[in-house]
Amino acid sequence: MTPYGNYGHALLTSGAARTPDQVALTYCGEQSFTYDELNRLVNRRAHALLAAGYGRASASPRC
């Protein structure tokens, strides 16, 4: 548990605010994302899901 609750987005937002240029994720050892890049990507996806009618109680496929 963190001061922000037990939510991944809170940890990501916090990391983006503290160290935006630090690598947050490396995918398959090839592509990496900084906290800022990953935060922007996740926010775009979240807004797209909200615009499509998904909400907190909605189930959505993940890939």
C-alpha positions, -999 to +999 in steps of 0.1 A: +000+000+000+013+035-008+003+070+004-017+072-029-037+040-023-032+007-040-036+019-075-011+015-103-021+048-120-013+066-087+022+052-086+027+060-123+015+096-119+037+100-088+067+086-107+061+109-136+059+139-113+091+130-094+113+116-122+097+121-156+128+112-176+137+080-157+130+046-174+098+032-159+093+001-182+114-019-206+094-041-229+110-074-240+144-059-234+140-038-265+117-009-261+117+013-230+094+040-218+101+069-193+076+076-166+064+106-186+060+087-218+042+058-201+020+082-182+009+099-214+003+066-231-018+053-203-038+085-201-046+085-238-058+049-235-079+057-204-096+087-222-103+066-252-120+039-230-140+066-212-151+081-246-162+047-257-185+043-227-163+023-204-163+032-167-150+019-134-175-010-133-170-019-169-151-050-180-128-043-209-104-066-229-067-061-223-039-070-247 
